Amino acid sequence: MTTELRHYAIVTSGYWAFTVTDGAIRMLVVLYFHLLGYSPLEVAMLFLFYEFFGIVTNLVGGWLGARIGLNKTMHIGMGLQIVALLMLTISEVWLSVPYVMAAQALSGIAKDLNKMSAKASVKLLASSGDGSRLFKMVSALTGSKNALKGAGFFVGAGLLEWLGFRGALLCLAGLLSVVLTATMISLPAGVGKLSNKPKFSQVFSNTPAINWLAAARFFLFASRDVWFVVALPVFLYAELGFSFTAVGSVIAIWVIGYGVIQSLSPQLLGYSSAQSSPTGLAAFFWVTCLTGMPALIAIGLGLDWQKETVLLGGLFLFGVIFAINSAIHSYLILAYSDHDRVSMDVGFYYMSNAAGRLLGTILSGLMYQSQGITGCLWMSSGLLVIAMAISFFLPRYQVQQVPSE
C-alpha cells in the first residue's frame, strides 16, 4: 500500500468510528427523551445547538485546519465527542433541556470538525488529480460514512435496550477513545496546514460556483431533515407502533443503503474514465427528479393508503435519488475548490449544509407537532423546488483537476 493510500485509510477509519458514535448518540437522544415525555418540538430543540454550532464550526474549522493542520482538527473533534458522550451519563434528574442542548453543541462541533477534516484531506491525498479518481475517492469516503452512520442508529437503539441510556453512552465513549489514540499515533502531522497562515476573512468564498453549490446544499439538506430528524422516528414509534429497535433498524437500513448508493454513484452514473466526472447539470437533473417525491408520499398518506408501505417505500426511493444528488455535491465542492484553500472552501460549503440541517431540524419538530408527518413532507417538496432552482445556475462544464506539487 502506498503512503498516500495508507493515510487515506487512516483518515477513513477514524471517520468511520466517529460516525458510528454520531449516529448512535442521535438515536439515543431522540428515543430516550421521547420516552421521558418530551414533545416532538422539545426533542427537535435538543438538537438546535448541535446544528447551530455545526454552522459556526464549519466556518471556523476550515480556517483552523489551514492554520494548524487537518489531523489536529480531526483529533480535537474526536476528543470533544468523547466529552459530549460523558456529559449525558449524569442522573436524569439533571438532564434538563439546556444541559442536553449544551452537550449536543459539543457533539455538533465535534462532528463538523471531523467531517471537514476528513473531506478536505481527500482532496489533498488525491494527488494524481483526475476528476474520476477524486469522484470515486470522495464517494467511497462519504458513502461508507453514511452507511456506518446508519449502523450507528441501529447500534444506538440496540444499546438503549441492552445497556440502558448511560451504559450505551459509556460504551461509545470507550470505543472512540481507543480510535482517537490509534489515529494520533498513525496519522502524520501537518496535513492541510498552510505556511502563509490565512486570515479569517478568507473563509468566505469568492467563487460563484461554490456559492451556488452551498446554497443548493442548504435547501437540499433542509428538505431531508424536515421529515427525517424528528417526524419519522416519532411517527414510526407513536403512530405505527414500532419498537425502539425497529425504529432504529428502519433508519439504519435507510442510511446504510443511502451510503452504499453514494459509494457506487461513480459506477451507477457511468463516470469511469479519467476525463469523465459530474457537472452542475447532473446536480440539477437529480434534484429535479427528487422534487415531487415527498409530495407523492404525503398524497398517499392523505388518501389513507397502507401507511407503512407508502411511507417506507417512498422513504427508500427518496434515499436512492437523494444519495446520488449528495454524492455529486460532495465531488463538486472538491472539484471547485482551490488546492491551497480546500479546507476553507469545504468548511464554507459544510457551513451551508449545517445551516440547512438546522432549519430542517426546527421545522421537523414544529411541522410535525402542528401538521403531522404530511405537513413535513409537503414542506420538504417546497424546499426541494428552491434547491432545484438554485442548481440551475451551477456550471455545466467539467472541472479540470490540477495535481498538487
PADRENLUM-112685 format. One record per residue (C-alpha): residue in three letters; y, x, z negated. Coordinates in nm, 3 decimals. Each point is the difference from the previous one (the first is absolute). Layout:
<zazas>
+---------+---------+---------+---------+
! residuo !      yy !      xx !      zz !
+---------+---------+---------+---------+
!     ALA !       Y !       X !       Z !
...
+---------+---------+---------+---------+
</zazas>
This chain:
<zazas>
+---------+---------+---------+---------+
! residuo !      yy !      xx !      zz !
+---------+---------+---------+---------+
!     MET !   0.000 !   0.000 !   0.000 !
!     THR !   0.343 !   0.136 !   0.093 !
!     THR !   0.267 !   0.049 !  -0.266 !
!     GLU !   0.202 !  -0.283 !   0.156 !
!     LEU !  -0.291 !  -0.245 !  -0.021 !
!     ARG !  -0.087 !   0.111 !  -0.353 !
!     HIS !   0.356 !  -0.071 !  -0.117 !
!     TYR !  -0.006 !  -0.335 !   0.181 !
!     ALA !  -0.328 !  -0.083 !  -0.179 !
!     ILE !   0.151 !   0.092 !  -0.339 !
!     VAL !   0.309 !  -0.214 !   0.059 !
!     THR !  -0.216 !  -0.288 !   0.121 !
!     SER !  -0.239 !   0.024 !  -0.297 !
!     GLY !   0.285 !  -0.006 !  -0.249 !
!     TYR !   0.153 !  -0.295 !   0.180 !
!     TRP !  -0.335 !  -0.181 !  -0.005 !
!     ALA !  -0.046 !   0.037 !  -0.376 !
!     PHE !   0.355 !  -0.110 !  -0.072 !
!     THR !  -0.040 !  -0.301 !   0.228 !
!     VAL !  -0.307 !  -0.127 !  -0.187 !
!     THR !   0.200 !  -0.005 !  -0.325 !
!     ASP !   0.297 !  -0.164 !   0.174 !
!     GLY !  -0.209 !  -0.288 !   0.134 !
!     ALA !  -0.186 !  -0.037 !  -0.329 !
!     ILE !   0.309 !  -0.016 !  -0.221 !
!     ARG !   0.157 !  -0.267 !   0.223 !
!     MET !  -0.309 !  -0.221 !  -0.018 !
!     LEU !  -0.030 !   0.057 !  -0.376 !
!     VAL !   0.360 !  -0.105 !  -0.061 !
!     VAL !  -0.011 !  -0.309 !   0.225 !
!     LEU !  -0.324 !  -0.136 !  -0.145 !
!     TYR !   0.051 !   0.100 !  -0.364 !
!     PHE !   0.350 !  -0.139 !  -0.031 !
!     HIS !  -0.091 !  -0.318 !   0.186 !
!     LEU !  -0.281 !  -0.038 !  -0.256 !
!     LEU !   0.257 !   0.042 !  -0.279 !
!     GLY !   0.187 !  -0.302 !   0.135 !
!     TYR !   0.277 !   0.163 !   0.206 !
!     SER !   0.140 !  -0.219 !   0.280 !
!     PRO !  -0.024 !   0.122 !   0.363 !
!     LEU !   0.371 !   0.091 !  -0.002 !
!     GLU !  -0.039 !   0.192 !  -0.328 !
!     VAL !  -0.298 !   0.192 !   0.145 !
!     ALA !   0.208 !   0.083 !   0.307 !
!     MET !   0.285 !   0.123 !  -0.221 !
!     LEU !  -0.237 !   0.249 !  -0.164 !
!     PHE !   0.000 !   0.184 !   0.334 !
!     LEU !   0.376 !  -0.022 !   0.051 !
!     PHE !   0.069 !   0.352 !  -0.128 !
!     TYR !  -0.315 !   0.132 !   0.171 !
!     GLU !   0.147 !  -0.091 !   0.335 !
!     PHE !   0.366 !   0.068 !  -0.087 !
!     PHE !  -0.066 !   0.353 !  -0.119 !
!     GLY !  -0.215 !   0.053 !   0.306 !
!     ILE !   0.319 !  -0.047 !   0.203 !
!     VAL !   0.186 !   0.256 !  -0.210 !
!     THR !  -0.293 !   0.241 !  -0.007 !
!     ASN !  -0.045 !   0.007 !   0.376 !
!     LEU !   0.368 !   0.068 !   0.049 !
!     VAL !   0.014 !   0.277 !  -0.260 !
!     GLY !  -0.360 !   0.121 !   0.038 !
!     GLY !   0.036 !   0.113 !   0.361 !
!     TRP !   0.304 !   0.207 !  -0.093 !
!     LEU !  -0.179 !   0.135 !  -0.309 !
!     GLY !  -0.308 !   0.093 !   0.203 !
!     ALA !   0.217 !   0.196 !   0.242 !
!     ARG !   0.147 !   0.194 !  -0.292 !
!     ILE !  -0.301 !   0.069 !  -0.226 !
!     GLY !  -0.301 !  -0.056 !   0.233 !
!     LEU !  -0.221 !  -0.298 !   0.076 !
!     ASN !  -0.287 !   0.130 !  -0.212 !
!     LYS !   0.220 !  -0.021 !  -0.312 !
!     THR !   0.124 !  -0.351 !   0.074 !
!     MET !  -0.360 !  -0.113 !   0.051 !
!     HIS !  -0.104 !   0.144 !  -0.337 !
!     ILE !   0.301 !  -0.149 !  -0.177 !
!     GLY !  -0.108 !  -0.337 !   0.141 !
!     MET !  -0.352 !   0.038 !  -0.136 !
!     GLY !   0.130 !   0.098 !  -0.343 !
!     LEU !   0.231 !  -0.302 !  -0.017 !
!     GLN !  -0.286 !  -0.232 !   0.097 !
!     ILE !  -0.208 !   0.131 !  -0.290 !
!     VAL !   0.291 !  -0.071 !  -0.237 !
!     ALA !   0.041 !  -0.352 !   0.146 !
!     LEU !  -0.370 !  -0.076 !  -0.050 !
!     LEU !   0.007 !   0.120 !  -0.361 !
!     MET !   0.316 !  -0.200 !  -0.077 !
!     LEU !  -0.188 !  -0.324 !   0.063 !
!     THR !  -0.280 !   0.082 !  -0.247 !
!     ILE !   0.202 !  -0.108 !  -0.304 !
!     SER !  -0.071 !  -0.325 !  -0.187 !
!     GLU !   0.070 !  -0.316 !   0.198 !
!     VAL !   0.249 !  -0.099 !  -0.272 !
!     TRP !   0.233 !   0.268 !   0.139 !
!     LEU !  -0.063 !  -0.074 !   0.367 !
!     SER !   0.328 !  -0.181 !   0.059 !
!     VAL !   0.133 !  -0.063 !   0.349 !
!     PRO !   0.268 !   0.277 !  -0.025 !
!     TYR !  -0.258 !   0.251 !  -0.128 !
!     VAL !  -0.249 !  -0.075 !   0.278 !
!     MET !   0.282 !   0.014 !   0.254 !
!     ALA !   0.090 !   0.347 !  -0.129 !
!     ALA !  -0.361 !   0.117 !   0.034 !
!     GLN !  -0.012 !  -0.144 !   0.350 !
!     ALA !   0.326 !   0.181 !   0.081 !
!     LEU !  -0.172 !   0.332 !  -0.077 !
!     SER !  -0.299 !  -0.106 !   0.209 !
!     GLY !   0.229 !  -0.088 !   0.291 !
!     ILE !   0.171 !   0.338 !  -0.019 !
!     ALA !  -0.338 !   0.169 !  -0.015 !
!     LYS !  -0.142 !  -0.193 !   0.295 !
!     ASP !   0.286 !   0.073 !   0.234 !
!     LEU !   0.029 !   0.367 !  -0.095 !
!     ASN !  -0.369 !   0.035 !   0.076 !
!     LYS !   0.012 !  -0.197 !   0.325 !
!     MET !   0.311 !   0.172 !   0.135 !
!     SER !  -0.145 !   0.342 !  -0.082 !
!     ALA !  -0.334 !  -0.070 !   0.168 !
!     LYS !   0.145 !  -0.161 !   0.314 !
!     ALA !   0.265 !   0.269 !   0.054 !
!     SER !  -0.259 !   0.275 !  -0.054 !
!     VAL !  -0.200 !  -0.132 !   0.297 !
!     LYS !   0.291 !   0.066 !   0.237 !
!     LEU !   0.025 !   0.358 !  -0.128 !
!     LEU !  -0.374 !   0.062 !   0.005 !
!     ALA !  -0.046 !  -0.140 !   0.354 !
!     SER !   0.145 !   0.318 !   0.140 !
!     SER !  -0.160 !  -0.022 !   0.344 !
!     GLY !   0.236 !  -0.287 !   0.067 !
!     ASP !  -0.137 !  -0.243 !   0.263 !
!     GLY !   0.068 !  -0.368 !  -0.057 !
!     SER !  -0.361 !  -0.113 !   0.014 !
!     ARG !  -0.108 !   0.248 !  -0.267 !
!     LEU !   0.285 !  -0.098 !  -0.231 !
!     PHE !  -0.081 !  -0.371 !   0.051 !
!     LYS !  -0.365 !   0.063 !  -0.088 !
!     MET !   0.085 !   0.206 !  -0.311 !
!     VAL !   0.253 !  -0.244 !  -0.143 !
!     SER !  -0.224 !  -0.298 !   0.086 !
!     ALA !  -0.292 !   0.163 !  -0.180 !
!     LEU !   0.212 !   0.075 !  -0.307 !
!     THR !   0.168 !  -0.340 !  -0.013 !
!     GLY !  -0.313 !  -0.197 !   0.085 !
!     SER !  -0.219 !   0.177 !  -0.253 !
!     LYS !   0.273 !  -0.045 !  -0.262 !
!     ASN !   0.013 !  -0.373 !   0.056 !
!     ALA !  -0.377 !  -0.028 !  -0.001 !
!     LEU !  -0.005 !   0.172 !  -0.338 !
!     LYS !   0.285 !  -0.215 !  -0.128 !
!     GLY !  -0.225 !  -0.294 !   0.082 !
!     ALA !  -0.275 !   0.171 !  -0.196 !
!     GLY !   0.254 !   0.038 !  -0.279 !
!     PHE !   0.051 !  -0.379 !  -0.011 !
!     PHE !  -0.374 !  -0.044 !  -0.038 !
!     VAL !  -0.018 !   0.279 !  -0.261 !
!     GLY !   0.287 !  -0.152 !  -0.198 !
!     ALA !  -0.154 !  -0.347 !  -0.006 !
!     GLY !  -0.345 !   0.137 !  -0.081 !
!     LEU !   0.127 !   0.228 !  -0.278 !
!     LEU !   0.196 !  -0.291 !  -0.150 !
!     GLU !  -0.324 !  -0.194 !  -0.046 !
!     TRP !  -0.206 !   0.303 !  -0.100 !
!     LEU !   0.230 !   0.207 !  -0.224 !
!     GLY !   0.289 !  -0.235 !  -0.068 !
!     PHE !   0.364 !   0.068 !   0.077 !
!     ARG !   0.051 !   0.311 !  -0.215 !
!     GLY !  -0.337 !   0.154 !   0.073 !
!     ALA !   0.063 !  -0.032 !   0.373 !
!     LEU !   0.340 !   0.170 !  -0.031 !
!     LEU !  -0.141 !   0.291 !  -0.201 !
!     CYS !  -0.279 !   0.049 !   0.253 !
!     LEU !   0.247 !   0.014 !   0.289 !
!     ALA !   0.232 !   0.241 !  -0.184 !
!     GLY !  -0.290 !   0.236 !  -0.065 !
!     LEU !  -0.108 !  -0.004 !   0.366 !
!     LEU !   0.348 !   0.079 !   0.125 !
!     SER !   0.047 !   0.282 !  -0.254 !
!     VAL !  -0.304 !   0.179 !   0.141 !
!     VAL !   0.129 !  -0.036 !   0.357 !
!     LEU !   0.349 !   0.119 !  -0.095 !
!     THR !  -0.143 !   0.317 !  -0.151 !
!     ALA !  -0.219 !   0.068 !   0.304 !
!     THR !   0.280 !  -0.044 !   0.256 !
!     MET !   0.243 !   0.212 !  -0.201 !
!     ILE !  -0.251 !   0.284 !   0.020 !
!     SER !  -0.093 !  -0.050 !   0.366 !
!     LEU !   0.318 !  -0.093 !   0.185 !
!     PRO !   0.236 !   0.280 !   0.112 !
!     ALA !   0.355 !   0.005 !  -0.134 !
!     GLY !   0.308 !  -0.069 !   0.209 !
!     VAL !  -0.136 !  -0.249 !   0.257 !
!     GLY !   0.302 !  -0.164 !   0.164 !
!     LYS !   0.254 !   0.199 !  -0.201 !
!     LEU !   0.311 !   0.088 !   0.200 !
!     SER !   0.187 !   0.327 !  -0.049 !
!     ASN !   0.344 !  -0.150 !   0.064 !
!     LYS !  -0.007 !  -0.251 !  -0.294 !
!     PRO !   0.116 !  -0.320 !   0.175 !
!     LYS !   0.280 !  -0.213 !  -0.149 !
!     PHE !  -0.082 !  -0.344 !  -0.134 !
!     SER !   0.223 !  -0.163 !   0.263 !
!     GLN !  -0.246 !   0.124 !   0.264 !
!     VAL !  -0.270 !  -0.245 !  -0.112 !
!     PHE !   0.155 !  -0.278 !   0.210 !
!     SER !  -0.119 !   0.015 !   0.358 !
!     ASN !   0.239 !   0.028 !   0.293 !
!     THR !  -0.280 !  -0.069 !   0.250 !
!     PRO !   0.024 !  -0.356 !   0.141 !
!     ALA !  -0.376 !  -0.020 !   0.063 !
!     ILE !  -0.075 !   0.075 !  -0.367 !
!     ASN !   0.254 !  -0.257 !  -0.116 !
!     TRP !  -0.147 !  -0.274 !   0.224 !
!     LEU !  -0.352 !   0.090 !  -0.111 !
!     ALA !   0.099 !  -0.006 !  -0.368 !
!     ALA !   0.157 !  -0.344 !   0.043 !
!     ALA !  -0.310 !  -0.134 !   0.175 !
!     ARG !  -0.216 !   0.146 !  -0.276 !
!     PHE !   0.210 !  -0.178 !  -0.264 !
!     PHE !  -0.068 !  -0.345 !   0.143 !
!     LEU !  -0.361 !   0.076 !   0.095 !
!     PHE !  -0.101 !   0.084 !  -0.356 !
!     ALA !   0.209 !  -0.277 !  -0.153 !
!     SER !  -0.196 !  -0.239 !   0.224 !
!     ARG !  -0.330 !   0.125 !  -0.140 !
!     ASP !   0.088 !   0.017 !  -0.367 !
!     VAL !   0.170 !  -0.341 !  -0.009 !
!     TRP !  -0.346 !  -0.155 !  -0.007 !
!     PHE !  -0.225 !   0.291 !  -0.087 !
!     VAL !   0.132 !   0.137 !  -0.333 !
!     VAL !   0.006 !  -0.302 !  -0.232 !
!     ALA !  -0.072 !  -0.316 !   0.202 !
!     LEU !  -0.337 !   0.102 !   0.142 !
!     PRO !  -0.179 !   0.127 !  -0.316 !
!     VAL !   0.141 !  -0.282 !  -0.215 !
!     PHE !  -0.094 !  -0.264 !   0.262 !
!     LEU !  -0.353 !   0.138 !   0.030 !
!     TYR !  -0.044 !  -0.002 !  -0.378 !
!     ALA !   0.189 !  -0.317 !  -0.098 !
!     GLU !  -0.051 !  -0.227 !   0.303 !
!     LEU !  -0.329 !   0.112 !   0.157 !
!     GLY !  -0.174 !   0.090 !  -0.327 !
!     PHE !  -0.082 !   0.365 !   0.081 !
!     SER !  -0.095 !   0.230 !  -0.290 !
!     PHE !   0.196 !   0.319 !  -0.072 !
!     THR !  -0.266 !   0.208 !   0.173 !
!     ALA !  -0.005 !  -0.236 !   0.298 !
!     VAL !   0.380 !   0.016 !   0.035 !
!     GLY !  -0.010 !   0.378 !  -0.022 !
!     SER !  -0.284 !   0.013 !   0.252 !
!     VAL !   0.181 !  -0.216 !   0.257 !
!     ILE !   0.316 !   0.208 !  -0.017 !
!     ALA !  -0.202 !   0.322 !  -0.011 !
!     ILE !  -0.197 !  -0.091 !   0.312 !
!     TRP !   0.322 !  -0.097 !   0.177 !
!     VAL !   0.176 !   0.326 !  -0.083 !
!     ILE !  -0.311 !   0.209 !   0.078 !
!     GLY !  -0.032 !  -0.171 !   0.338 !
!     TYR !   0.372 !   0.047 !   0.054 !
!     GLY !  -0.042 !   0.371 !  -0.068 !
!     VAL !  -0.298 !   0.032 !   0.233 !
!     ILE !   0.195 !  -0.165 !   0.283 !
!     GLN !   0.292 !   0.235 !  -0.063 !
!     SER !  -0.229 !   0.303 !   0.015 !
!     LEU !  -0.152 !  -0.121 !   0.327 !
!     SER !   0.330 !  -0.103 !   0.160 !
!     PRO !   0.024 !   0.303 !   0.234 !
!     GLN !  -0.345 !  -0.077 !   0.140 !
!     LEU !   0.049 !  -0.379 !   0.007 !
!     LEU !   0.329 !   0.035 !   0.188 !
!     GLY !  -0.132 !   0.267 !   0.239 !
!     TYR !   0.227 !   0.288 !  -0.107 !
!     SER !  -0.253 !   0.278 !   0.043 !
!     SER !   0.167 !   0.260 !   0.222 !
!     ALA !   0.258 !   0.252 !  -0.119 !
!     GLN !   0.268 !  -0.166 !   0.214 !
!     SER !  -0.079 !  -0.353 !  -0.121 !
!     SER !   0.172 !  -0.148 !  -0.306 !
!     PRO !   0.166 !  -0.331 !  -0.099 !
!     THR !   0.361 !  -0.088 !   0.081 !
!     GLY !   0.240 !  -0.256 !  -0.139 !
!     LEU !  -0.133 !  -0.249 !   0.255 !
!     ALA !  -0.339 !   0.006 !  -0.173 !
!     ALA !   0.163 !  -0.076 !  -0.337 !
!     PHE !   0.190 !  -0.292 !   0.158 !
!     PHE !  -0.313 !  -0.139 !   0.166 !
!     TRP !  -0.215 !   0.003 !  -0.313 !
!     VAL !   0.262 !  -0.150 !  -0.232 !
!     THR !   0.048 !  -0.276 !   0.259 !
!     CYS !  -0.374 !  -0.072 !  -0.019 !
!     LEU !   0.027 !  -0.018 !  -0.379 !
!     THR !   0.304 !  -0.229 !  -0.025 !
!     GLY !  -0.163 !  -0.344 !   0.019 !
!     MET !  -0.312 !   0.071 !  -0.202 !
!     PRO !   0.125 !  -0.084 !  -0.353 !
!     ALA !   0.149 !  -0.325 !   0.136 !
!     LEU !  -0.337 !  -0.093 !   0.152 !
!     ILE !  -0.171 !   0.060 !  -0.336 !
!     ALA !   0.265 !  -0.216 !  -0.171 !
!     ILE !  -0.056 !  -0.280 !   0.254 !
!     GLY !  -0.377 !   0.015 !  -0.057 !
!     LEU !   0.047 !  -0.024 !  -0.377 !
!     GLY !   0.255 !  -0.279 !   0.041 !
!     LEU !  -0.245 !  -0.203 !   0.210 !
!     ASP !  -0.247 !   0.035 !  -0.287 !
!     TRP !  -0.260 !   0.179 !   0.206 !
!     GLN !  -0.264 !   0.198 !  -0.190 !
!     LYS !   0.241 !   0.206 !  -0.208 !
!     GLU !  -0.225 !   0.295 !  -0.074 !
!     THR !  -0.097 !   0.047 !   0.365 !
!     VAL !   0.355 !  -0.040 !   0.132 !
!     LEU !   0.152 !   0.235 !  -0.256 !
!     LEU !  -0.260 !   0.275 !   0.007 !
!     GLY !  -0.054 !  -0.014 !   0.377 !
!     GLY !   0.373 !   0.012 !   0.063 !
!     LEU !   0.044 !   0.274 !  -0.258 !
!     PHE !  -0.246 !   0.234 !   0.169 !
!     LEU !   0.130 !  -0.064 !   0.351 !
!     PHE !   0.353 !   0.062 !  -0.128 !
!     GLY !  -0.126 !   0.326 !  -0.152 !
!     VAL !  -0.138 !   0.133 !   0.329 !
!     ILE !   0.326 !  -0.044 !   0.190 !
!     PHE !   0.214 !   0.109 !  -0.295 !
!     ALA !  -0.205 !   0.320 !  -0.034 !
!     ILE !   0.052 !   0.094 !   0.365 !
!     ASN !   0.373 !  -0.065 !  -0.030 !
!     SER !   0.024 !   0.205 !  -0.318 !
!     ALA !  -0.196 !   0.291 !   0.151 !
!     ILE !   0.239 !   0.012 !   0.296 !
!     HIS !   0.297 !   0.003 !  -0.239 !
!     SER !  -0.155 !   0.283 !  -0.203 !
!     TYR !  -0.036 !   0.208 !   0.313 !
!     LEU !   0.346 !  -0.080 !   0.138 !
!     ILE !   0.186 !   0.110 !  -0.314 !
!     LEU !  -0.163 !   0.343 !   0.019 !
!     ALA !   0.052 !   0.018 !   0.376 !
!     TYR !   0.369 !  -0.089 !  -0.031 !
!     SER !   0.058 !   0.244 !  -0.291 !
!     ASP !   0.132 !   0.353 !   0.043 !
!     HIS !  -0.239 !   0.264 !  -0.128 !
!     ASP !   0.269 !   0.152 !  -0.225 !
!     ARG !   0.087 !  -0.326 !  -0.176 !
!     VAL !  -0.328 !  -0.190 !   0.015 !
!     SER !  -0.020 !  -0.065 !  -0.376 !
!     MET !   0.349 !  -0.154 !  -0.001 !
!     ASP !  -0.066 !  -0.214 !   0.309 !
!     VAL !  -0.333 !  -0.119 !  -0.142 !
!     GLY !   0.165 !  -0.067 !  -0.337 !
!     PHE !   0.275 !  -0.206 !   0.164 !
!     TYR !  -0.258 !  -0.199 !   0.199 !
!     TYR !  -0.216 !  -0.073 !  -0.304 !
!     MET !   0.311 !  -0.099 !  -0.192 !
!     SER !   0.024 !  -0.291 !   0.245 !
!     ASN !  -0.373 !  -0.064 !  -0.045 !
!     ALA !   0.048 !  -0.022 !  -0.377 !
!     ALA !   0.305 !  -0.224 !   0.037 !
!     GLY !  -0.204 !  -0.238 !   0.216 !
!     ARG !  -0.275 !  -0.004 !  -0.258 !
!     LEU !   0.256 !  -0.076 !  -0.272 !
!     LEU !   0.136 !  -0.295 !   0.195 !
!     GLY !  -0.351 !  -0.123 !   0.077 !
!     THR !  -0.110 !   0.034 !  -0.364 !
!     ILE !   0.292 !  -0.202 !  -0.135 !
!     LEU !  -0.037 !  -0.266 !   0.270 !
!     SER !  -0.376 !  -0.016 !  -0.062 !
!     GLY !   0.044 !  -0.112 !  -0.359 !
!     LEU !   0.305 !  -0.216 !   0.070 !
!     MET !  -0.137 !  -0.178 !   0.307 !
!     TYR !  -0.346 !  -0.051 !  -0.147 !
!     GLN !   0.144 !  -0.152 !  -0.316 !
!     SER !   0.224 !  -0.240 !   0.196 !
!     GLN !  -0.176 !  -0.058 !   0.334 !
!     GLY !  -0.359 !   0.117 !  -0.049 !
!     ILE !  -0.188 !   0.234 !   0.229 !
!     THR !   0.102 !  -0.189 !   0.315 !
!     GLY !   0.366 !   0.070 !  -0.078 !
!     CYS !  -0.084 !   0.370 !  -0.032 !
!     LEU !  -0.176 !  -0.007 !   0.338 !
!     TRP !   0.293 !  -0.168 !   0.179 !
!     MET !   0.235 !   0.257 !  -0.150 !
!     SER !  -0.233 !   0.274 !   0.125 !
!     SER !   0.026 !  -0.123 !   0.359 !
!     GLY !   0.379 !  -0.016 !  -0.028 !
!     LEU !   0.018 !   0.361 !  -0.115 !
!     LEU !  -0.230 !   0.105 !   0.286 !
!     VAL !   0.232 !  -0.159 !   0.254 !
!     ILE !   0.277 !   0.228 !  -0.127 !
!     ALA !  -0.232 !   0.304 !   0.015 !
!     MET !  -0.089 !  -0.091 !   0.358 !
!     ALA !   0.368 !  -0.024 !   0.102 !
!     ILE !   0.077 !   0.341 !  -0.151 !
!     SER !  -0.306 !   0.161 !   0.158 !
!     PHE !   0.132 !  -0.093 !   0.343 !
!     PHE !   0.257 !   0.280 !  -0.037 !
!     LEU !  -0.252 !   0.278 !  -0.070 !
!     PRO !  -0.015 !   0.275 !   0.269 !
!     ARG !  -0.245 !  -0.072 !   0.282 !
!     TYR !  -0.068 !   0.368 !   0.080 !
!     GLN !  -0.263 !   0.232 !  -0.146 !
!     VAL !   0.130 !   0.261 !  -0.244 !
!     GLN !  -0.089 !   0.357 !   0.089 !
!     GLN !  -0.131 !   0.188 !  -0.303 !
!     VAL !   0.130 !   0.352 !  -0.051 !
!     PRO !  -0.230 !   0.247 !  -0.175 !
!     SER !   0.127 !   0.160 !  -0.318 !
!     GLU !   0.079 !   0.370 !   0.013 !
+---------+---------+---------+---------+
</zazas>
